[in-house]
Amino acid sequence: MIKLFGGRLASALVGISVLAMGSGASADPTAYPKLDVASAVRALDVESSAKPLGSAASLASTLLRPAVAATKAVATSTGAVFQAQPAQSVTLSLTPSIAREAAWLYKGGWPLYALVNRFATNAPLDEQTNCLATAVYFEARGESLEGQLAVARVVINRAASGRYPSDWCSVVKQPYQFSFVRRGQFPQADTDCDAWKKAEAIAELAAANVVPSVDPGVLWYHADYVAPSWGQRLERVEKIGAHIFYRA
């Protein structure tokens, strides 16, 4: 304390101690000179601009405050990280990729319906996977899960074939290919319903290529209540639900 405030504080303290000695019941009042306590206190010469430190409680709360802000972040299935707010430190918990987790579960004996239930979380999808889920939803939401997966695989097969546009959204929006598309636009899906959540899960599983479905050469299908002429020129592969699938 003496080092902190300098010699003037020391002088004041000595003066106050001398005064205290003179105030005792057995002290001789003539033994010490008269002291000016007010002058001794003023010797501290505290600057008027100084601000109080506050109470001990407020000081403690200040010291206990985190040194840096922290926030949570989430990751999508594609690995993209979204941070709730800017922060100097981030607490991050990355989920394993769907492909790796689904492959492990499928090898462990999980059937398709269990995998769909596992990944039907209504989580945000990237643009391409969302287009794939939209095709599944509008083309096959009334079909079995195996039928929905086959429809998703046809879209993926087309994009990889070199005969069709090279990305899933362009495949689905290609004119005169999928009847639910109007002038290159999708109708509004009910994204709160179970059918949409299942379509999302099917799209993710199809993209991960974990569960076997139609082979890469299958590029076409149609409903069994129609008989398009192009079907006669192709090789019929199989019928899944109400859809008949073909390869060249």
C-alpha positions as CSV (number, residue, x, y, z in Angstrom):
1,M,0.0,0.0,0.0
2,I,2.8,2.5,0.9
3,K,4.6,1.8,-2.3
4,L,1.4,2.1,-4.3
5,F,0.4,5.6,-3.0
6,G,3.8,7.1,-2.3
7,G,5.5,8.8,0.6
8,R,2.7,11.2,1.3
9,L,0.5,8.4,2.4
10,A,3.2,7.1,4.7
11,S,3.6,10.5,6.3
12,A,-0.2,10.8,6.8
13,L,-0.3,7.3,8.4
14,V,2.5,8.2,10.8
15,G,0.7,11.4,11.8
16,I,-2.5,9.5,12.4
17,S,-0.7,6.9,14.5
18,V,0.9,9.6,16.7
19,L,-2.5,11.1,17.2
20,A,-3.9,7.7,18.2
21,M,-1.1,7.3,20.8
22,G,-2.1,10.6,22.3
23,S,-5.7,9.6,22.7
24,G,-5.1,6.8,25.1
25,A,-6.4,7.0,28.7
26,S,-2.9,6.9,30.2
27,A,-1.1,9.2,27.7
28,D,0.4,12.5,28.7
29,P,-1.3,15.2,26.6
30,T,1.7,17.5,26.9
31,A,4.2,14.9,25.5
32,Y,3.3,15.4,21.8
33,P,2.7,18.5,19.7
34,K,-0.8,19.3,18.5
35,L,-1.6,17.6,15.2
36,D,-3.8,18.9,12.4
37,V,-5.6,15.7,11.3
38,A,-7.4,17.4,8.4
39,S,-4.1,18.6,6.9
40,A,-2.6,15.1,7.3
41,V,-5.5,13.6,5.4
42,R,-5.3,16.3,2.7
43,A,-1.6,15.3,2.3
44,L,-2.8,12.3,0.4
45,D,-3.8,14.7,-2.4
46,V,-6.3,12.4,-4.1
47,E,-7.2,13.5,-7.6
48,S,-10.8,14.6,-7.9
49,S,-11.1,12.9,-11.3
50,A,-10.5,9.4,-9.9
51,K,-13.5,7.1,-10.0
52,P,-14.4,4.6,-7.2
53,L,-13.8,0.9,-7.8
54,G,-17.2,-0.1,-6.6
55,S,-18.3,-2.6,-4.1
56,A,-16.5,-5.9,-3.4
57,A,-19.5,-7.8,-4.9
58,S,-19.4,-5.8,-8.1
59,L,-15.7,-6.2,-8.4
60,A,-16.0,-10.0,-7.9
61,S,-18.7,-10.2,-10.6
62,T,-16.4,-8.3,-13.0
63,L,-13.5,-10.7,-12.4
64,L,-15.7,-13.7,-12.9
65,R,-16.9,-12.6,-16.3
66,P,-15.6,-14.7,-19.2
67,A,-12.6,-13.3,-20.9
68,V,-13.9,-14.0,-24.4
69,A,-17.4,-14.5,-25.7
70,A,-18.5,-18.1,-26.7
71,T,-21.2,-19.3,-28.9
72,K,-22.6,-22.5,-30.3
73,A,-22.3,-23.6,-33.9
74,V,-24.0,-26.3,-35.9
75,A,-23.0,-28.3,-38.9
76,T,-25.0,-29.6,-41.7
77,S,-24.7,-33.0,-43.1
78,T,-22.4,-31.6,-45.9
79,G,-20.0,-30.2,-43.3
80,A,-21.0,-26.6,-43.6
81,V,-20.7,-24.8,-40.3
82,F,-23.2,-22.1,-39.2
83,Q,-22.3,-20.0,-36.3
84,A,-25.1,-18.5,-34.3
85,Q,-23.2,-15.2,-33.7
86,P,-19.7,-13.8,-34.1
87,A,-17.5,-14.9,-31.3
88,Q,-13.8,-15.2,-30.4
89,S,-14.2,-18.8,-29.3
90,V,-16.6,-21.4,-30.6
91,T,-18.0,-24.5,-29.0
92,L,-18.4,-26.8,-32.0
93,S,-19.8,-30.4,-32.2
94,L,-19.6,-31.9,-35.6
95,T,-21.9,-34.7,-36.5
96,P,-20.4,-37.6,-38.4
97,S,-21.2,-37.6,-42.1
98,I,-24.4,-39.3,-43.1
99,A,-22.6,-41.5,-45.6
100,R,-20.2,-42.9,-43.0
101,E,-22.9,-43.3,-40.3
102,A,-25.5,-44.8,-42.7
103,A,-22.9,-47.3,-44.1
104,W,-22.0,-48.4,-40.6
105,L,-25.7,-48.8,-39.6
106,Y,-26.6,-50.6,-42.8
107,K,-23.7,-53.1,-42.4
108,G,-25.0,-53.6,-38.8
109,G,-28.3,-54.8,-40.1
110,W,-30.4,-51.6,-40.2
111,P,-33.1,-51.9,-42.9
112,L,-34.1,-49.0,-45.1
113,Y,-37.1,-47.9,-43.1
114,A,-34.9,-47.7,-39.9
115,L,-32.3,-45.6,-41.7
116,V,-35.1,-43.3,-43.1
117,N,-36.4,-42.8,-39.6
118,R,-32.9,-42.1,-38.3
119,F,-32.2,-39.3,-40.8
120,A,-35.7,-37.9,-41.3
121,T,-34.8,-34.9,-39.2
122,N,-36.1,-32.0,-41.4
123,A,-32.6,-30.5,-41.3
124,P,-31.6,-27.9,-43.9
125,L,-30.4,-29.4,-47.2
126,D,-28.0,-28.0,-49.7
127,E,-29.5,-26.9,-53.0
128,Q,-28.8,-30.1,-55.0
129,T,-30.0,-32.5,-52.3
130,N,-33.1,-30.3,-51.9
131,C,-33.9,-30.7,-55.6
132,L,-33.4,-34.5,-55.2
133,A,-35.8,-34.5,-52.2
134,T,-38.3,-32.4,-54.1
135,A,-38.3,-35.0,-57.0
136,V,-38.8,-37.8,-54.5
137,Y,-41.6,-35.9,-52.8
138,F,-43.7,-35.0,-55.8
139,E,-43.0,-38.1,-57.9
140,A,-43.1,-40.9,-55.3
141,R,-44.2,-39.9,-51.9
142,G,-47.1,-42.4,-52.1
143,E,-44.7,-45.2,-53.0
144,S,-42.8,-47.5,-50.8
145,L,-39.4,-46.4,-49.5
146,E,-37.7,-48.7,-52.0
147,G,-39.7,-47.0,-54.7
148,Q,-38.8,-43.6,-53.5
149,L,-35.1,-44.5,-53.4
150,A,-35.2,-45.9,-57.0
151,V,-36.7,-42.5,-58.2
152,A,-33.9,-40.7,-56.5
153,R,-31.3,-43.0,-58.0
154,V,-32.7,-42.3,-61.5
155,V,-32.1,-38.6,-61.1
156,I,-28.5,-39.3,-59.8
157,N,-27.9,-41.7,-62.7
158,R,-29.0,-39.2,-65.3
159,A,-26.7,-36.5,-64.0
160,A,-23.8,-39.0,-64.2
161,S,-24.7,-40.4,-67.6
162,G,-23.5,-37.7,-69.9
163,R,-26.9,-37.8,-71.6
164,Y,-28.5,-35.3,-69.3
165,P,-27.5,-32.2,-67.4
166,S,-24.7,-32.8,-65.0
167,D,-26.3,-31.6,-61.8
168,W,-29.4,-32.9,-60.0
169,C,-31.4,-29.6,-60.1
170,S,-30.9,-29.3,-63.8
171,V,-31.9,-32.9,-64.4
172,V,-35.2,-32.4,-62.4
173,K,-35.9,-29.0,-64.0
174,Q,-35.2,-30.2,-67.6
175,P,-38.3,-29.4,-69.7
176,Y,-40.8,-32.2,-70.3
177,Q,-39.1,-34.7,-68.0
178,F,-40.9,-34.5,-64.7
179,S,-44.6,-33.6,-64.8
180,F,-44.7,-31.7,-61.5
181,V,-42.3,-29.0,-62.8
182,R,-43.9,-26.0,-64.3
183,R,-41.7,-23.6,-66.4
184,G,-38.7,-24.7,-64.5
185,Q,-40.2,-24.0,-61.1
186,F,-41.2,-26.4,-58.3
187,P,-44.5,-26.2,-56.6
188,Q,-44.5,-25.6,-52.9
189,A,-43.9,-28.7,-50.8
190,D,-45.4,-29.1,-47.3
191,T,-42.1,-29.2,-45.5
192,D,-43.7,-29.9,-42.1
193,C,-45.2,-33.2,-43.1
194,D,-43.8,-36.7,-42.6
195,A,-43.7,-37.3,-46.3
196,W,-41.2,-34.4,-46.8
197,K,-39.0,-35.6,-43.9
198,K,-38.9,-39.0,-45.5
199,A,-38.1,-37.6,-48.9
200,E,-35.2,-35.7,-47.4
201,A,-33.8,-38.8,-45.7
202,I,-34.2,-40.8,-49.0
203,A,-32.4,-38.1,-50.9
204,E,-29.5,-38.1,-48.4
205,L,-29.3,-41.9,-48.4
206,A,-29.4,-41.9,-52.2
207,A,-26.6,-39.3,-52.4
208,A,-24.6,-41.4,-50.0
209,N,-25.2,-44.5,-52.2
210,V,-25.4,-46.7,-49.1
211,V,-28.5,-48.8,-49.7
212,P,-28.5,-50.9,-53.0
213,S,-31.1,-49.7,-55.5
214,V,-31.5,-49.7,-59.3
215,D,-28.1,-49.9,-61.1
216,P,-26.4,-46.9,-62.7
217,G,-27.7,-47.7,-66.2
218,V,-31.4,-47.2,-65.2
219,L,-32.3,-43.7,-66.5
220,W,-36.1,-44.0,-67.1
221,Y,-39.3,-44.9,-65.3
222,H,-43.0,-44.3,-65.7
223,A,-46.2,-45.1,-63.8
224,D,-47.8,-48.4,-64.5
225,Y,-51.1,-46.8,-65.6
226,V,-49.5,-45.3,-68.7
227,A,-47.7,-46.9,-71.7
228,P,-45.4,-44.4,-73.4
229,S,-44.0,-45.5,-76.8
230,W,-40.4,-45.0,-75.7
231,G,-40.8,-47.8,-73.2
232,Q,-40.9,-50.3,-76.1
233,R,-37.4,-49.3,-77.2
234,L,-35.8,-49.8,-73.8
235,E,-35.0,-52.8,-71.6
236,R,-37.5,-53.2,-68.7
237,V,-35.5,-53.7,-65.5
238,E,-38.1,-54.1,-62.7
239,K,-41.4,-52.8,-61.3
240,I,-41.3,-51.2,-57.8
241,G,-44.7,-50.3,-56.6
242,A,-46.5,-48.3,-59.3
243,H,-43.3,-47.4,-61.2
244,I,-41.6,-49.4,-64.0
245,F,-37.9,-48.8,-64.5
246,Y,-35.8,-49.1,-67.7
247,R,-32.3,-49.1,-69.0
248,A,-31.1,-48.5,-72.6
